[in-house]
Amino acid sequence: MKIRIAQEELVKALQQFHSVAGRKSTMPILSNILLEARKDTIVVFATDLEIGIRGIFPAEVQEEGAVTLSCRHLMDIVRELPAADISIGSLDNNWVSITCGKSDFKIAGLSAEEFPSWPEFDSGRMIEIDGGLLSDMIRKTIYCVAENETRYVLNGACFKIAPADGGTMAEMVGTDGHRLALIKKNIPGAEATEGPGVIIPKKGLLELRKLLDDKVEKVSFSIGKNQILFKKDSVELFARLIEGNYPNYNQVIPSRNEKKLAIQDKKVFASAIKRVSVLAKDKVSAVRMDIAPEKITLVVNNPELGEATEEMAVSYSAEPLSIAFNARYVLDALQAVDGDEVTISLADQVSPSIITAAGDTDCLAVIMPLRI
């Protein structure tokens, strides 16, 4: 293999791919990135077997072929080179030369034949969805997805395209067993998927959101037997789906929380929670909310550090209620919902509560209270 490629083009490619290469893998080949020269393009592929990303980039191909190189070492070299054309060529015994101006490197690689192959997908069953919408759905649910949870299915978000009144609905939900985030969005013209939805792992969602950061108009996806593929322009990303049955989250969402606490400025509310939670215990971070008509008092009482209280005006007309929450859970939910005004729907001090943006029931957060 022998190619010439612009330094800025290769840096752009490697920045998208380097976080996928498995640095801690027991398989050394997974720490590498595959470079494959085809006609007037170079195909770049990185994977840790759970997720993978592949892109096609313009290059001057002088000799077709393929090499694999340490993704970290290649990234470290390329980003320090000047903004000029880089020549990459294969040598004997899987060594590779990298030349740019007066800089010349020779680094060891591994055989391209050992690199995992790209999984097969049915390209005829691609579903289109707005990239900005999908990125927003991830942002509003991923904070609730568990990590290293013994219930492995909670380590991903459930995603499905379901029939809805007059069209099709995209739905994504994440939960760690203590809190839940759900978002639903209409996507006219899309074909509904079969079954209860697929579970996309958290790492796959994080990499997908990076891919969607520029808010592309459309991205397409296809669901295979145990993997999902997303395609944006010339870049594709696959994630191995988590097997198992996702919990029936609709049973967790309360339907009769009739006490409505309206907060006009969520930033002011969040700042107050942050201030009083300075004295909260690190692991629990419990903040008690004493809610009365037209006011709320935030209380933290830590026998080891002291006590903090802060009062603010709110809109509330039901009977007084004292309820405690994990401060971090509330702050995460406030950050995820849009708008300045939020509504907290309550039942009692032991039942789950719902946080929504004012007038928006398509995106909600459910939080279990702590025992006072």
Summary of the structure (lengths in Angstrom):
residues: 372
radius of gyration: 25.0
end to end distance: 67.0
largest distance: 79.5
contacts: 1206
relative contact order: 0.11
helix: 23%
strand: 43%
